[in-house]
């Protein structure tokens, strides 16, 4: 088994352990497993020769994961800042590696509507001191989710799932309706989001490289 495959397999096993711990109410196992997720995914990206900005975005997510383990407002805000930094890395990355997609304007409108609806849903229940940070973070998160569509459908799905995951977290803070076992759904959508974002970027970079190799091989074998 190659190193990238071994790292991906380990990441998926830890995902399963963490989700199982959340379903079983095993807080200690969750506390141990959660901080391992993003370093493993970042190591997988690095082993695949992925962009440094992608690794940076994932490691910012790791910082947020660790801070959100603490049930304190200051830790939550610091965790939100880490995730915001990660979204900033993603936005720069999508500009470098993505391309404008058809129906981009339609998607932009859809995400703007989703942002407005989400804030309207959350706003009445948010503590006063949290409204500004949550609103600002929501704008950045929505921009990231929309920007992921530039990379392709895999990354675009990852961006949408990230938006859903963080909306579930915010719904808990605002005391709004949530699904049963909300922690499970928060982490399930978050893990899938980060993995799909990473796979989407790696796949987008691999396609031009493969096309270049094919063209180079064709040129070398073309009779003079």
N, C-alpha and C positions, 0 to 999 in steps of 0.2 A: 504494500500500500504506500502510495506517495505521501509526502508530508502534507500537502494541501488537503488531500482526501482524509488523512488521519485527523487533521485539525477540524475539518468540517464535521466529521463523524463525532468527534468529542463534543463539539458545540451542540449538535443535535441531541446527544445523550444528556448533556447538562440542561438543555431546554426541557426535555422530558422529565428529568428529575425535579426541576423547579416547578413545573406545572403540576406534577403529581404531589409535591409538597403543599402547594396552595390548595389543591382539592382536599388533601388529607388534614389540613390545618397544622402541618408540621413547620412551625415558624423557624426553628433552628436550621432545618434543611434548606428552607428558602433563603435565609440569611447567608448561608454558605454558598449556595448555587448562584444566586443572582449576580454577585460581583464577578463571577467567572465568565459570564456570557460574552460581554463585549470584548474583553481582551482575547478570548479565543477566536471570535469572529475577525477581529483586527489582525491577529496572527495569520489566520487563513488568507485574508486579503493580501498581507505582506508576502506570504509564501507564493501567492499567485502573481506577484509583481504588480499589484494594484497601486493606484495613486496614493501618495502620502496624505492628500487631503481627505480621502476616504477613511484611511486609518485614523486620522485626527478626529473626524466626525464621530467615529465609533468610540474612540477613547473619551471624547467629551460625553457621550452617552454613558460610558462606564462611570464617570464622575457623578453624573446625575443619578445613576442607579444606586450608587453607594450612599449618597446624601439623602435620597428619598427613603432609605431604610430607617432614618431617624424621624420620629414623630414630633417634629418641632417646626414652627413657622419659618425660623431662620434657615434651617436645613432645607426646607421645601423651596424657599426662594433661591438659595444657592444652587440647588439642584436644577431649578428652572433656568438659571443663568448658564449652567453647564450645557443643558440641552439646547438653549438658544445659540450658544457658541457652535455647537454641532450643526445646527440648522444653517448657520452662516457658512460653515465649511461646505455643506452640501450645496448651497446656492452657488458658491464660487465654482465648485466642481461641475455642477450641471451646466453652467455657462461655458465651461471649457470643453466638456465632452459631449454635451447634448446638442441637438439641432432643433430648430422650430418645427413643430408638428402641425399637420392639418387640423382644422377646427380648434386651433389654440385659443382664439377669441371666445369661442363657445365654452371651452373649459374654464377660461378665466372668469367668465360670468357665473358659471356654476359654482366655482370655488368662492367667489365673492358672496353669493347667496348663502352658501353653506356657512361662511364665517359670520354673516349677519344673523342667521338663524341660531347658530350656536351661542353667540354672545347674548342674544335676546333670551334664550333658554336659561343660561347660567346667571345672568346679571342680577336678578332679584335675590338670589340666595348667596351671592358672594359677599364675604366680609368687605367692608369699605376699603381697608388697606390692601386687599388683594385684587381689587377691580382693575387698577391701572396695570400692574404687572401681568395679570392674566390676559387683559386685552392686548397689550403689546406683544406678549408671547404668542397669542393666537394669530395675530397678523403675520408674524414671522413664520410660524408653523404652516399656515395656509400657503404662504408664498413658497415655502420649501416643497410642500405637497404638489403644488401646481408646477413648480420648476422641474420636479422629478419626471413629469410627463415628457419633457424634452429628450430624456434619455431613452424612453421606450415604455412599452406596457408593463414590463416587469418592475422597473423602478417606479413607474407611475402608480402601480398597485401598492407598492411599499409605502410611498408617500401618503396615499389615502388611508392605509391602515395605521400609520403613525398618527395621523389626524384623529382617527377614531379612538386610538388608545389614549391619547392625551385628553380627549373630550370626556372619556369615561373617568379619568382621574379628576378632572375639573368638576364633573357632575357630583362626585363624592364630596368635594370641598363645598360645593354650593347646596348640598343636601337635596339634590334632585333625584328623580327615579333612576335606579340602576338595575342591571340584570342580576340574577342570583350569582353568588360567588364572584363579585366584581373584580377582585384581585387576579383571579384566573384569567378573565377576559382581557384585563389591562395588559398582563404579561404576554398572553398568547398573541394578541394583535401587535404588541411592541416587538416581540422576537421575530415574528413574521415580517414586520415592517423593515427592521434593520437588515435582516437577511436578504430580503428582496431588493432593497436599495443597493446592497453590496453586489448581489448577483447581477442586477441590472447594469450597474456601472462596469463591472468586469466584462460582461457580455458585450456591451457597446464598444469597449476598447478592443476586445478580441476580434470583432468582425472586420474592422478596417485592416488589422494586422494580418488576418487570414487572407483577405482579398489581396493585400500587397504581396504576400508570399506566393499566391497563385499567379499573379501577374508576372512576378519575377521569374517563376519557374517556366511560364509560357514563353517569356522573352528568351530565356536561356536555351530552350529547346526549339526555337524558331529557326529554320534553315536560313542561312544568309544567301 
